Amino acid sequence: MHKLGEKFDLKEAEIIAGRRNLESQRQNRIFNARVRTIGIDKQALDGQIKDKKIHEETEARKHLAYAKDLIRHDQTMCLLDARHKRDVKNLNKAIGEFRICYQKPETRREFDLNDPQALKKNVPARISDTDPRCTVSSIQKLPGEDLQRQERIKRQQEQTREWLLAQQKDLKNALEDQNFANSLYNKYRIAQDQRACELQQMEEDTKRAITVATKDFNQAQATESATKRKLEKLQEQEDNAIDIQNQMHSDFLTEDPKQAISAFGPNRVIVHRWKGMTPDQIDDVTRKQKQQVQEKKRLQEEERQRNAEWERLRSNDARAAVLLERQQQRMNRQLRKEMDCQNILLCRDHKAREKFLKNEVYVNAPTGKYFDQFNTSSR
C-alpha cells in the first residue's frame, strides 16, 4: 500500500507539474504582447499589409516622379545657369570693348594728374611774346622787349598784301555779279512785259466772247421767262375756274354729313370737314350718358356693400383671433404648471438616487489588493 501510494503521489505530482508548466507557457504567450497570437484577425491584418504595400508602391511612384521632376528641374537650372553665365560673359566683354573704345584713360578729366608722359609734354616757361602765361609776375617778359619784331613786320606786310588782293578779287567778282544780275533782270522785264501784253490781249478777247455769250443767253432767258409766265397765267386762270366750280358743287359747302366720315373707321371723322352732330347722334349721346350715370351708381352701391362685408369679416376675424390668443395663453399657463410639477418630482427622484448611491453603493473604495487579483491566471 505504501508503494502504491508513493507511485500515485509521484504521478499526481508530475501531472500537477505539467499543468503548471502549461499554465506558465500559456501565461507567457498571453501576457507577452510580442508573441501573443490569440485574438488576431488574420484577414484584417492581410488587408492592412496589402494596403501598406499599395501605399508603399504609391509613395515609391511619387518619389520616382519627384526625382524625375527634380532631375528635369536641375537640368533646366543648369541650362539657365549656363545661359546666364554666357550672357554675363558677353556683357562683360561688351563693357570691356566699350571701355577700350570710348573710355580711354587719356579722355578722362583727371588724366593729366596720372599721365606718365606729363614731364615730356611740359612746355617751356616762355614760348613767344604772345604767350598768355607771361604775366607781369612771371618775370619772363619785360616792357619794351620785342624779340620777334622783324618776323612780325614781315607777317604784317604779307597779311596786308593778302588783304589787298582779296579786296581786289572781291570787288571784281562783285562787279561781274552785278552786271550779270542786271542783264538777267532786263531780260526778265522784257519777257514779263511781252507776257503781260499777251495776257491782256487774251483777257480782252475772252471778255468780248463772254459779253456776247451773256447777251445771247439773257435774251433767250427773257424770251423763255415771258413765255413761261404767259403759260402759267393761263394755267392759273383755268385752275381757278375749275376750283370755283368744284367748290360750288362740293360737299363742304353743301354740308353733306357723309363727307366728314373718315376712311379709318365709321366712328372717326375728319375734323376740318365735320359740321357737328345730327339730332339722332345727340339723342344717342344723352341716352348713353344717363346709362353711364346709372351704371356708376350701381357700381358704387356694390362697392359699398362689398366694403361693409369685408369690414364685418375683419371684425369677426379679429374677435376670433383674440379668443384664440386667450385660449392659447390659458393652455400655456396650464402646461407651465404641469412642467413645474414634473420638474419638482424629477428633482426629488434625482436627489433620492444620489443619496442612495452615496450612502449604499459607493461606500467601499477599491484598494490595491483588489487590482492585484487580475492577470494572475490565463483563464
C-alpha positions in Angstrom: 0.0 0.0 0.0 2.8 2.3 0.8 4.5 1.8 -2.6 1.2 2.2 -4.5 0.5 5.4 -2.6 4.0 6.7 -3.4 3.7 6.0 -7.1 0.3 7.6 -7.1 1.7 10.7 -5.4 4.6 10.9 -7.9 2.2 10.6 -10.9 -0.1 13.2 -9.4 2.9 15.5 -8.8 4.0 15.0 -12.4 0.5 15.9 -13.7 0.4 18.9 -11.5 3.9 20.0 -12.6 2.9 19.5 -16.3 -0.2 21.6 -15.7 1.8 24.3 -14.0 4.3 24.2 -16.9 1.5 24.5 -19.5 -0.1 27.3 -17.5 3.2 29.2 -17.3 3.7 28.8 -21.1 0.1 30.0 -21.7 0.7 33.0 -19.4 3.9 33.9 -21.3 2.0 33.7 -24.6 -0.9 35.7 -23.4 0.9 38.3 -21.3 3.7 38.9 -23.8 2.4 41.3 -26.4 5.2 40.4 -28.9 4.4 36.7 -29.3 0.7 36.7 -28.4 -1.4 35.2 -31.2 -4.8 34.7 -29.6 -7.5 37.1 -30.9 -5.7 38.1 -34.1 -7.9 38.9 -37.2 -5.7 37.5 -40.0 -7.9 38.8 -42.8 -7.8 42.3 -41.3 -4.0 42.0 -40.9 -3.6 40.8 -44.5 -5.8 43.7 -45.7 -3.6 46.1 -43.7 -0.4 44.6 -45.2 -1.9 44.8 -48.7 -2.9 48.5 -48.1 0.5 49.2 -46.7 2.2 47.6 -49.8 -0.1 49.6 -52.1 0.7 52.8 -50.1 4.4 52.0 -50.3 4.2 51.4 -54.0 2.3 54.7 -54.4 4.8 56.5 -52.3 7.6 54.9 -54.4 6.0 56.1 -57.6 5.5 59.6 -56.2 9.2 59.6 -55.1 10.2 58.4 -58.6 8.1 61.2 -60.2 9.5 63.7 -57.8 13.0 62.5 -58.6 12.4 62.8 -62.3 11.0 66.3 -61.8 14.0 67.2 -59.7 16.4 65.9 -62.4 14.5 67.8 -65.1 14.5 71.0 -62.9 18.2 70.5 -62.2 18.9 70.2 -66.0 16.8 73.3 -66.6 18.6 75.2 -63.9 21.9 74.1 -65.3 20.9 75.3 -68.8 19.6 78.6 -67.3 22.8 79.0 -65.3 25.0 78.3 -68.3 22.9 80.8 -70.3 23.2 83.4 -67.5 27.0 82.9 -67.3 27.2 83.2 -71.1 25.1 86.4 -71.0 27.3 87.8 -68.2 30.4 86.9 -70.1 29.1 88.6 -73.3 28.0 91.6 -71.2 31.4 91.9 -69.6 33.1 91.5 -72.9 30.9 94.3 -74.4 31.6 96.5 -71.4 35.4 95.9 -71.8 35.2 96.7 -75.5 33.2 99.8 -74.8 35.7 101.0 -72.2 38.6 100.3 -74.6 36.9 102.2 -77.5 35.1 105.0 -75.7 36.6 105.3 -72.2 40.3 105.5 -72.8 42.4 106.8 -70.0 43.6 109.9 -71.9 40.0 111.0 -72.3 39.4 111.2 -68.6 39.2 114.6 -66.9 41.9 113.8 -64.3 44.3 112.1 -66.8 46.7 115.0 -66.5 47.3 114.1 -62.9 48.2 110.5 -63.7 49.8 110.9 -67.1 53.2 109.1 -67.2 54.4 111.4 -70.1 53.5 114.5 -68.2 57.1 115.8 -67.9 57.7 115.2 -71.6 54.7 117.1 -72.6 55.5 120.1 -70.5 56.2 123.3 -72.5 59.0 125.9 -71.7 58.4 128.8 -69.4 58.2 131.1 -72.4 57.3 130.3 -76.0 56.8 133.7 -77.6 55.9 137.3 -76.8 52.2 136.4 -77.1 52.4 133.6 -74.6 49.4 134.1 -72.2 51.4 132.7 -69.3 53.9 135.5 -69.5 52.3 137.8 -67.0 53.9 140.6 -65.0 54.6 138.4 -62.0 56.3 135.7 -64.2 59.4 137.8 -64.9 59.5 136.2 -68.4 58.8 139.3 -70.4 60.0 142.9 -69.8 58.3 146.1 -71.1 59.8 147.4 -74.4 61.2 144.0 -75.3 60.3 142.9 -78.8 62.2 139.7 -79.8 60.2 138.9 -82.9 60.0 142.4 -84.4 61.4 141.5 -87.9 59.2 138.5 -88.2 56.2 140.4 -87.0 56.7 143.2 -89.5 57.2 140.6 -92.3 54.0 138.8 -91.4 52.1 142.1 -91.2 53.2 143.1 -94.7 52.3 139.7 -96.1 48.9 139.9 -94.4 48.3 143.4 -95.8 49.2 142.3 -99.3 46.9 139.3 -99.0 44.1 141.6 -97.8 44.5 143.9 -100.7 44.5 141.1 -103.2 41.4 139.6 -101.6 39.7 143.0 -101.7 40.5 143.5 -105.4 39.2 139.9 -106.2 36.0 140.5 -104.2 35.4 143.9 -106.0 35.9 142.3 -109.4 33.6 139.4 -108.5 31.0 141.8 -107.2 31.1 143.9 -110.4 30.7 140.8 -112.6 27.8 139.5 -110.4 26.2 143.0 -110.6 26.5 143.1 -114.4 25.2 139.5 -114.8 22.2 140.3 -112.4 21.4 143.5 -114.4 21.4 141.6 -117.7 19.2 138.9 -116.2 16.8 141.5 -114.8 16.5 143.3 -118.1 15.7 140.0 -119.9 13.2 139.1 -117.2 11.5 142.5 -117.5 11.2 142.3 -121.3 9.8 138.8 -121.1 7.3 139.9 -118.4 6.2 142.8 -120.5 5.6 140.6 -123.5 3.7 138.1 -121.4 1.6 140.9 -119.9 0.7 142.2 -123.3 -0.3 138.7 -124.5 -2.4 138.1 -121.3 -4.1 141.5 -121.7 -5.0 140.7 -125.3 -6.3 137.3 -124.3 -8.3 138.8 -121.4 -9.9 141.4 -123.8 -10.8 138.6 -126.3 -12.2 136.5 -123.5 -14.3 139.4 -122.1 -15.7 140.2 -125.5 -16.7 136.5 -126.1 -18.2 136.3 -122.5 -20.2 139.5 -123.2 -21.6 138.2 -126.5 -22.5 134.8 -124.9 -24.1 136.5 -121.9 -26.1 138.8 -124.1 -27.4 135.8 -126.2 -28.2 133.8 -123.0 -30.0 136.7 -121.4 -32.2 137.2 -124.5 -33.0 133.5 -124.6 -33.8 133.6 -120.8 -36.0 136.6 -121.2 -37.9 135.1 -124.1 -38.3 131.8 -122.2 -39.4 133.6 -119.0 -42.1 135.6 -120.9 -43.4 132.5 -122.5 -43.4 130.6 -119.2 -45.2 133.5 -117.3 -47.8 133.6 -120.1 -48.4 129.9 -119.9 -48.5 129.9 -116.0 -51.1 132.8 -116.1 -53.3 130.9 -118.5 -53.0 127.7 -116.4 -53.7 129.6 -113.2 -56.9 131.1 -114.7 -58.1 127.7 -115.8 -57.3 126.2 -112.4 -59.1 129.0 -110.6 -62.2 128.5 -112.8 -62.2 124.7 -112.2 -61.6 125.3 -108.4 -64.6 127.7 -108.2 -66.8 125.2 -110.0 -65.6 122.4 -107.6 -66.1 124.5 -104.5 -69.6 125.5 -105.6 -70.7 121.8 -106.1 -68.6 120.3 -103.3 -69.9 118.5 -100.2 -68.2 121.0 -97.9 -70.4 123.9 -99.0 -73.5 121.8 -99.3 -72.7 120.5 -95.7 -73.2 116.8 -96.5 -72.6 114.8 -93.3 -71.1 111.9 -95.2 -68.2 114.0 -96.4 -66.9 114.2 -92.7 -66.7 110.3 -92.3 -63.0 109.2 -92.1 -61.6 106.3 -94.0 -60.1 104.8 -90.8 -63.5 103.8 -89.3 -67.1 104.7 -89.0 -66.6 106.2 -85.5 -63.9 108.6 -86.7 -64.4 112.0 -88.5 -62.3 114.4 -90.5 -62.1 117.4 -88.2 -61.9 120.2 -90.8 -65.0 118.8 -92.6 -67.2 118.0 -89.6 -70.2 120.3 -89.2 -71.5 119.0 -85.9 -73.6 116.0 -84.7 -77.0 115.2 -86.0 -80.1 115.2 -83.7 -80.1 111.4 -83.7 -76.4 111.4 -82.6 -77.2 114.0 -79.8 -80.1 111.8 -78.5 -77.9 108.7 -78.6 -75.1 110.5 -76.6 -77.7 111.8 -74.0 -79.1 108.2 -73.6 -75.6 106.8 -73.2 -74.7 109.4 -70.5 -77.8 108.5 -68.5 -76.9 104.8 -68.7 -73.4 105.5 -67.6 -74.7 107.5 -64.6 -77.0 104.7 -63.5 -74.2 102.1 -64.0 -71.8 104.2 -61.9 -74.4 104.4 -59.1 -74.9 100.7 -59.2 -71.1 100.0 -59.1 -70.8 102.4 -56.1 -73.6 100.6 -54.2 -71.9 97.3 -54.9 -68.6 98.6 -53.8 -70.1 100.0 -50.6 -71.8 96.6 -49.8 -68.6 94.7 -50.6 -66.6 97.1 -48.2 -69.2 96.6 -45.5 -69.0 92.8 -45.9 -65.1 92.9 -45.7 -65.3 95.1 -42.6 -67.7 92.6 -40.9 -65.4 89.7 -41.8 -62.4 91.6 -40.5 -64.1 92.3 -37.2 -65.1 88.6 -36.8 -61.6 87.5 -37.6 -60.1 89.9 -35.1 -62.6 88.8 -32.4 -61.8 85.1 -33.2 -58.0 85.9 -33.0 -58.4 87.5 -29.6 -60.3 84.5 -28.3 -57.8 82.0 -29.7 -54.9 84.1 -28.2 -56.6 84.0 -24.7 -57.2 80.3 -25.0 -53.5 79.7 -26.0 -52.4 81.8 -23.0 -54.6 79.6 -20.7 -53.1 76.4 -22.2 -49.6 77.8 -21.9 -50.1 78.6 -18.2 -51.6 75.1 -17.6 -48.6 73.4 -19.4 -46.2 75.5 -17.4 -47.8 74.4 -14.1 -47.6 70.7 -15.2 -44.0 71.1 -16.3 -43.1 72.7 -12.9 -44.8 69.8 -11.0 -42.9 67.3 -13.2 -39.6 69.1 -12.7 -40.1 69.1 -8.9 -40.8 65.3 -9.0 -37.8 64.6 -11.1 -35.6 66.7 -8.8 -36.8 64.8 -5.8 -36.1 61.4 -7.5 -32.6 62.6 -8.6 -31.8 63.7 -5.1 -33.0 60.4 -3.6 -30.9 58.4 -6.1 -27.8 60.5 -5.4 -28.4 59.9 -1.7 -28.9 56.1 -2.2 -25.7 55.9 -4.4 -23.7 57.9 -1.9 -24.9 56.0 1.3 -25.4 52.5 -0.1 -23.5 51.9 -3.3 -20.3 54.0 -3.2 -19.3 53.0 0.4 -16.4 50.6 -0.3 -13.5 52.3 -2.2 -11.2 49.8 -4.2 -7.7 49.2 -2.8 -4.5 47.8 -4.3 -5.4 44.3 -3.3 -8.5 44.4 -5.5 -6.4 45.2 -8.6 -3.7 42.7 -7.8 -6.0 39.8 -8.3 -6.2 40.4 -12.1 -3.8 38.9 -14.6 -2.7 36.2 -12.2 -4.1 33.3 -14.3 -4.6 32.6 -18.0 -8.2 31.5 -17.5 
